[in-house]
C-alpha cells in the first residue's frame, strides 16, 4: 500500500528545523503508513508569506499567530481544538495557546514559545563587574559604563523588529497598542515615550543595530567581543547551549516598568485544509503536541511551548537557565493584532519605525503614518 506523504514547511534555523528532522523517524516508526518531508525558508518568509498560499503546497505549516485572522477568514487550515484537548488542554507557557485561538477556534498547536527578553554575554558583564539590568534606567547606566570601557549595548531593529520593540515598550508603559483597527493605534504620549527609550538605547549601540533581525543579533553577540547586553529580542535559547563560541545568557525583560508587556512570538503547527491529508496531519499534530516529543524537541536545540518543558530542571540547565530566568516575562506577555489585513500593517510599520530611527522620518510624521496604515489595514 502506498504511503501517505506529508509535506511540511518551517523556517531556516536549527531551533526550528532540527527538532522536526530529529523526531521524523520516531513518528514514521509509530505511523509506518505516513512519510514526512520537511522544508525550511528564511525568517522573513516565515514572518510574511501568506498562510493560504502555503496551505496549497504544504500539509504541515509552522506559522506565526498574527496570521490567525486570515486563516479564520479563508478556512485554509483545520481547527486543532481536538488535538489540544487530547494533549491535556492549556498546558502551554504564557499566552501561547491563546495567541492561536481566534474566531471561536484554535488554528495551530503551539510547538515553540518565545517573547522579547534580554540577552547578555556573561563574560563581558563580569569584566564590567555588572549584573544584568532589571529596568531601563539600569540598562542605560550599564550603557554608560560599557561605553567608558570600549564596549556597547545591542539591539536588533531591522524592519519588523523595530515594531516589535515599539509594541513591547508601549505595553510595558501601560498603554498597549490597539488590536482592533477601528480603534486608535496608540496613545501618542505613550508612543513618544517608547520612541524616547529606543533612541536613548541606540546611543550606546553600534549603528549596525538597525540592520539586524533577531537571528543576526544573537549571531553577532556570540561572534563579537564588544556587545554586552540586549534588552529586547525574541529569545533563541539555543544560543545558551555549550557548543556556542561564547554561550549567551537570557534574562527577564528590563522594561521601564519591569518584565511585563513583552510581545509574544513563538510558533504554532498548522494543518492544511486544502490538500486532503487531514487525518494523517492530525496524527502528526498529536505527536508533536505530546509532552514526550516536546522534550525531544528540547534535546535537539528546540524551544518547546509546553509548561512541563519550561519548568524541567534538566532542560533549563541545558539552556543556561534560560527558561527559569525568563518565565516571569513570558507569563506577562502582550499579544499582537490578528485581524485579516494586519500583516500588511506589520510590514509597513516596521519599515516606518526603522526609517524614523535612521533619521529619515520625524516623530510626528511617523505617528501620523502609523495611524493611517493601521486604519487602512482594517479595510482590506
Secondary structure by P-SEA (a helix, b strand, c coil): cbbbbbbbbbcccccccaaaaaaaaaaaaacccbbbbbbbbcccccccccaaaaaaccccccccccaaaaaaaaccccccaaaaaaaccccccccccccccccccccccccccccbbbbbcaaaaaaacccccccaaaaaaaaaaaaaaccbbbbbbcaaaaaaaaaaaaaaaccccccccccccccaaaaaaaaaaaaaaaaacccccccccaaaaaaaaacccccccccccccccccccccccbbbbbbcccccccccccbbbbbbbbbbccccaaaaaaaaaaaaacaaaaaaaaacccccccccccccaaaaaaacccccccaaaaaaccccccccaaaaaaaaaaaaaaaaaaccccaaaaaaaaaaaaaaaaac
